[in-house]
Amino acid sequence: MSTTPVGPPSPRPLSAGLLAGPFLFVSGQVPVDLQTGRVSGQDIEEQTRRALGNLAGVLAAAGLALGDVVKTTVFLTDIKDFNAMNEVYRELFSPPFPTRSTVQVAALAAPEMRVEIEAIALRRDQPARVEGESGGNRAR
C-alpha cells in the first residue's frame, strides 16, 4: 500500500497527514496559528478551537471534513480542562461522534500548549481493501 503526505510541510520529521488506502492519519494538531507560528489562545476553549481548526485544514487538503473523522485522541496537560474542551469538541463535531480517547500528559511541545488532537479519517469514496485480500470469506 502506498502513502501520500497531505497538508502543510513541517519543519519537523513528520507529515501533517498521511493518506493510506481509505484512511487519512492526521498528526497531533496543536493550537498554533499557522500564519504566525505562535500558540493561539490562553484558555482551553480557544486552544481547542484552534487545534480543531488546524485539524480541519489538514482534512480539507485531502478533500475531507470533520464529519469524516472516525477516531480522535485528545491530549490534555490538565484533565480538569476535560469538560471545557468537550464543550468545544461537541460544537464542532456532529453525531455520530468519532470514537475518542482523552488522556492527560505531563507536557506538550511548548509550555503554553494545553491541548493536542490527532485523528484518523475515512475517505468514504475509497474501498477498504487489505493488501493480498482475495475477496470472499474462507475458513482457515
C-alpha positions in Angstrom: 0.0 0.0 0.0 1.4 3.4 -0.9 1.1 6.5 1.2 0.7 10.2 0.3 1.6 13.1 2.5 -1.1 15.7 3.0 -1.2 19.2 4.5 1.4 21.9 5.0 5.1 20.8 5.2 6.5 20.6 8.7 10.0 21.6 9.8 9.9 18.5 12.0 10.4 14.9 10.7 6.6 14.2 10.3 3.7 14.6 7.9 0.7 16.7 8.9 -1.4 13.9 7.4 -0.7 10.7 5.5 -3.2 9.0 3.2 -3.0 5.3 3.4 -5.7 3.4 1.5 -9.1 4.7 2.5 -7.7 6.4 5.7 -6.1 9.7 6.4 -3.9 9.7 9.5 -3.5 13.2 10.9 -0.6 14.0 13.3 -1.4 15.7 16.5 -2.7 19.3 15.8 -1.8 21.9 18.4 -3.2 25.4 19.0 -0.6 27.2 16.8 -1.6 30.0 14.4 -0.2 28.8 11.1 0.4 32.3 9.9 2.4 33.4 12.9 3.8 30.1 14.2 2.7 31.2 17.7 0.5 29.4 20.2 -3.0 30.9 19.9 -5.3 31.3 22.9 -4.8 31.3 26.6 -7.8 29.2 27.7 -8.6 25.7 26.8 -11.7 26.7 24.7 -9.6 28.9 22.4 -6.8 26.4 22.2 -9.3 23.5 21.4 -10.9 25.6 18.6 -7.5 26.4 17.1 -6.3 22.8 17.3 -9.5 21.5 15.7 -9.3 24.3 13.1 -5.8 23.1 12.2 -7.1 19.6 12.0 -9.9 20.7 9.7 -7.3 22.3 7.5 -5.3 19.1 7.1 -8.6 17.2 6.4 -9.6 19.9 3.8 -6.2 19.4 2.0 -7.3 15.8 1.4 -10.8 16.8 0.4 -12.3 15.7 3.7 -14.0 17.4 6.7 -14.5 16.9 10.4 -17.6 14.7 9.6 -15.2 12.1 8.0 -13.2 11.6 11.2 -13.7 8.2 12.8 -11.2 8.4 15.7 -9.5 11.1 17.7 -7.0 11.1 20.5 -7.0 14.2 22.7 -4.0 15.0 24.8 -4.6 17.5 27.7 -2.0 18.9 30.1 -4.6 19.1 32.8 -7.5 16.7 32.9 -9.5 19.4 34.7 -9.8 21.0 31.3 -11.8 18.0 30.0 -15.3 19.5 30.4 -14.4 22.8 28.7 -12.6 21.0 25.9 -15.5 18.7 25.5 -18.0 21.6 25.0 -16.0 23.0 22.1 -15.5 19.5 20.7 -19.3 18.9 20.8 -19.8 22.2 18.9 -17.5 21.2 16.1 -18.3 17.5 15.7 -21.8 16.1 14.9 -23.3 12.8 15.7 -22.4 10.1 15.2 -19.3 11.4 17.0 -15.9 9.9 16.3 -14.5 7.3 18.7 -12.2 9.1 21.1 -9.6 8.6 23.8 -8.6 11.5 26.0 -5.5 11.4 28.2 -3.6 13.7 30.5 0.0 14.2 29.6 2.9 15.8 31.5 3.6 18.3 28.8 3.2 19.2 25.1 5.7 20.7 22.6 5.5 24.2 24.1 4.8 25.0 27.8 1.8 27.2 27.0 0.1 24.5 24.9 -2.8 22.8 26.8 -4.2 20.5 24.1 -3.2 18.4 21.1 -5.6 16.4 18.9 -4.7 13.7 16.5 -7.2 11.9 14.2 -8.0 9.2 11.7 -10.5 10.0 8.9 -12.1 7.7 6.4 -12.3 8.5 2.7 -15.7 7.1 2.0 -15.1 7.1 -1.7 -12.2 4.7 -1.3 -12.8 0.9 -0.8 -11.4 -0.5 2.3 -9.1 -3.2 1.0 -6.2 -5.1 2.6 -3.1 -5.9 0.6 -3.3 -9.5 -0.5 -7.0 -9.7 0.0 -8.5 -12.2 -2.3 -12.2 -11.4 -1.7 -14.8 -13.7 -0.2 -14.7 -15.3 3.2 -12.7 -18.6 3.6 -12.2 -20.6 6.8 -8.6 -21.1 7.6 
